[in-house]
């Protein structure tokens, strides 16, 4: 780089240009998201195998879940994805404060989602719908199907909830940086990457809801 050229403040020293840095960041995020997709695909495949082996028990077990909570959480995440997309649009226009407010609304949606999950988990715990050897729910019979179902249920939904909490943290940090004016119309790729992660979290739930609650 020429001495007369002033490097943008966001440019890391090991990149030749801001454009290359942004391409590298996007590539890295897409590779990371691909590994997340592989992880949940493996879990869904395992769920499918056990559902085939214990189809009757799995069907009965799904009827004891709170379908209305699953549907409500689905709608909540869809709304949160819309506000994240709107926040990205505001960041592209250089409106950091609007990005912050929209991202915080999405974080609030995440909090409501987690509250519903906590309520649902609490009910299951009291009923004895626990994973593995802790399973004491008698309505599904004495076979292993019930314990396996709820083991997979907590593994899949719990791992997803962990991703929701991570996404809320990312949106909060990026939102605060946007409000502080850290991003411009020329550089807002961190906002874009945060949005991609949140959209993936929402997309995974759209598969979780019908697979576990409805199928």
DRENKOL-913037 format. One line per field, with one value per residue (C-alpha): residue in three letters; x, y, z. Coordinates in pm, 1 decimal. Each point is the difference from the previous one (the first is absolute). Layout:
BEGIN
code: (ALA|...)
X: (X|...)
Y: (Y|...)
Z: (Z|...)
This chain:
BEGIN
code: (UNK|UNK|UNK|UNK|UNK|UNK|UNK|UNK|UNK|UNK|UNK|UNK|UNK|UNK|UNK|UNK|UNK|UNK|UNK|UNK|UNK|UNK|UNK|UNK|UNK|UNK|UNK|UNK|UNK|UNK|UNK|UNK|UNK|UNK|UNK|UNK|UNK|UNK|UNK|UNK|UNK|UNK|UNK|UNK|UNK|UNK|UNK|UNK|UNK|UNK|UNK|UNK|UNK|UNK|UNK|UNK|UNK|UNK|UNK|UNK|UNK|UNK|UNK|UNK|UNK|UNK|UNK|UNK|UNK|UNK|UNK|UNK|UNK|UNK|UNK|UNK|UNK|UNK|UNK|UNK|UNK|UNK|UNK|UNK|UNK|UNK|UNK|UNK|UNK|UNK|UNK|UNK|UNK|UNK|UNK|UNK|UNK|UNK|UNK|UNK|UNK|UNK|UNK|UNK|UNK|UNK|UNK|UNK|UNK|UNK|UNK|UNK|UNK|UNK|UNK|UNK|UNK|UNK|UNK|UNK|UNK|UNK|UNK|UNK|UNK|UNK|UNK|UNK|UNK|UNK|UNK|UNK|UNK|UNK|UNK|UNK|UNK|UNK|UNK|UNK|UNK|UNK|UNK|UNK|UNK|UNK|UNK|UNK|UNK|UNK|UNK|UNK|UNK|UNK|UNK|UNK|UNK|UNK|UNK|UNK|UNK|UNK|UNK|UNK|UNK|UNK|UNK|UNK|UNK|UNK|UNK|UNK|UNK|UNK|UNK|UNK|UNK|UNK|UNK|UNK|UNK|UNK|UNK|UNK|UNK|UNK|UNK|UNK|UNK|UNK|UNK|UNK|UNK|UNK|UNK|UNK|UNK|UNK|UNK|UNK|UNK|UNK|UNK|UNK|UNK|UNK|UNK|UNK|UNK|UNK|UNK|UNK|UNK|UNK|UNK)
X: (0.0|133.8|109.4|-232.6|-297.6|-173.7|-126.2|-356.5|-5.2|-186.0|267.7|207.9|372.9|10.5|-251.7|79.8|-339.3|-325.2|-178.3|218.6|-42.2|-378.4|5.3|212.4|-237.4|-302.6|172.9|97.6|-356.2|-150.5|243.7|-92.5|-371.2|58.7|144.0|-303.9|-229.5|194.0|-30.5|-376.5|-40.1|170.7|-231.9|-306.4|118.9|44.5|-346.0|-139.8|161.8|-137.4|-339.2|-7.2|95.5|-247.4|-258.3|-303.4|171.8|145.3|-344.3|-153.1|285.5|-32.9|-363.7|116.3|201.8|-140.0|-70.3|-132.0|334.3|187.7|-223.7|28.9|377.6|4.9|-191.1|223.8|315.6|-148.4|-76.0|349.7|152.8|-198.7|128.5|358.1|-33.3|-140.0|292.5|245.3|-178.2|35.0|369.0|51.7|-147.6|230.0|-278.2|172.1|-257.1|-282.4|206.4|49.3|-372.6|-99.7|263.3|-111.0|-356.4|131.2|185.3|-326.5|-164.7|278.7|-68.0|-369.8|95.6|221.1|-271.8|-244.4|260.9|67.1|-372.5|-24.5|305.6|-128.2|-328.3|181.4|227.7|-296.7|-168.3|310.5|67.1|374.7|279.8|157.4|-4.5|-176.6|-313.1|-299.5|-298.1|-234.1|-251.3|221.0|51.6|310.5|197.8|310.6|-177.1|-116.4|340.2|164.8|-252.4|52.7|376.4|-2.6|-256.8|218.5|316.3|-140.7|-209.2|258.9|280.0|-219.1|-77.6|374.4|37.1|-282.4|187.5|318.8|-193.1|-149.6|349.6|131.1|-292.7|46.2|372.0|-43.3|-297.8|198.7|286.4|-242.4|-144.2|353.7|58.8|246.4|-154.9|-49.2|-168.8|331.9|65.1|-278.4|95.5|-9.3|-368.6|-51.9|176.0|-196.6|-318.3|106.1|57.9|-338.0|-176.0|163.5|-122.6|-352.4|22.3|105.6|-302.9|-228.5|122.5|-9.6|-361.6|-169.7|244.0|-47.7|-331.5|-212.9|132.9)
Y: (0.0|343.2|231.9|262.4|-233.5|27.1|-338.7|-13.3|-32.9|-332.7|-157.0|-268.3|12.8|-338.1|96.3|200.9|167.1|32.3|-182.1|-309.8|12.1|4.0|-288.2|-202.9|77.3|-108.0|-320.0|-83.7|54.0|-215.8|-281.6|28.1|-6.8|-309.6|-182.4|102.1|-138.0|-327.8|-23.6|38.2|-217.8|-282.7|53.2|3.7|-319.5|-169.6|113.5|-143.6|-338.9|-31.3|126.0|-285.8|-252.2|131.8|164.8|-55.0|125.5|303.5|91.2|-24.3|193.8|288.8|39.9|79.7|299.2|352.9|48.8|350.6|97.2|-142.2|191.8|321.6|-28.4|-59.1|323.2|185.7|-105.9|86.6|350.8|28.9|-96.8|277.0|262.2|-126.0|36.3|349.2|79.4|-105.1|224.9|291.1|-76.3|12.4|350.3|105.1|17.5|-165.9|99.9|-155.9|-317.0|-8.7|38.6|-267.7|-241.1|59.1|-83.4|-327.8|-65.1|62.8|-258.1|-239.9|65.3|-77.6|-317.0|-112.6|76.8|-222.7|-277.0|33.5|-30.4|-305.1|-167.5|63.4|-171.6|-299.2|-28.0|-10.9|-267.6|-219.1|48.4|-10.2|-145.1|-342.0|-170.0|297.2|-62.3|-81.4|93.8|-302.9|98.1|-132.1|-347.4|-171.7|-34.0|203.8|212.0|270.5|50.1|11.4|251.0|244.1|-48.8|109.4|270.7|163.5|-47.1|163.3|274.8|67.4|34.0|231.1|208.3|32.0|134.8|245.8|133.0|31.7|182.0|238.8|77.4|62.5|226.9|198.1|56.1|91.0|221.5|194.1|43.5|122.4|256.5|115.3|69.0|-281.3|-86.7|209.0|-31.9|-133.2|-243.9|-185.8|-363.1|-90.6|96.4|-222.4|-295.7|39.8|-3.8|-315.8|-180.8|103.9|-105.3|-343.7|-35.7|83.9|-235.5|-290.5|53.1|-4.7|-358.4|-89.3|106.4|-227.4|-287.2|-27.7|170.7|-85.8|-306.3)
Z: (0.0|-90.2|280.4|-145.7|41.6|333.2|117.9|136.3|380.9|-26.2|-223.1|170.6|-69.0|-175.8|-272.3|-310.3|-17.3|189.0|-279.6|39.1|376.1|-36.1|-248.9|242.0|287.3|-201.3|-113.4|356.0|122.1|-273.7|81.2|367.3|-82.0|-213.7|301.4|204.3|-268.5|-0.1|378.7|5.7|-308.7|188.1|297.4|-224.0|-167.6|337.0|102.4|-323.3|60.7|352.0|-111.8|-250.0|270.0|258.5|-223.2|224.6|314.5|-177.4|-136.1|345.8|159.3|-245.4|105.6|353.1|-119.4|2.9|-369.1|62.6|153.8|-297.1|-240.5|201.3|10.9|-375.9|-59.4|245.2|-182.7|-338.8|124.6|146.6|-335.1|-166.5|244.3|-40.1|-377.2|50.1|230.0|-269.4|-247.4|241.9|48.7|-376.4|10.2|282.6|259.8|294.2|260.7|-202.0|-36.7|376.8|71.5|-250.3|126.6|358.4|-101.3|-143.4|326.2|186.8|-225.1|96.4|369.2|-48.8|-188.7|288.4|255.7|-185.8|-15.9|372.7|70.6|-224.9|151.6|352.6|-80.2|-150.8|302.8|239.6|-211.3|-0.2|-371.3|51.2|-213.3|41.0|337.9|159.3|-205.5|222.6|-217.9|0.5|-268.3|-281.2|142.6|134.7|-323.4|-84.9|-262.6|238.8|158.2|-343.3|-131.9|283.2|-9.7|-363.4|73.3|265.1|-204.1|-313.8|159.4|270.1|-254.2|-203.6|309.4|61.4|-353.7|66.2|304.2|-204.7|-270.4|255.2|127.1|-351.4|-89.2|320.9|-57.5|-367.3|81.0|259.5|-245.0|-264.8|240.4|77.9|-369.5|-60.4|-336.3|-311.8|-336.5|-133.1|285.6|177.1|-61.1|374.5|-0.8|-302.9|163.1|323.3|-206.0|-183.0|328.0|137.0|-318.9|27.7|358.5|-116.3|-297.7|219.6|224.0|-303.5|-52.0|371.1|50.4|-256.1|52.8|376.0|74.6|-303.3|-183.5)
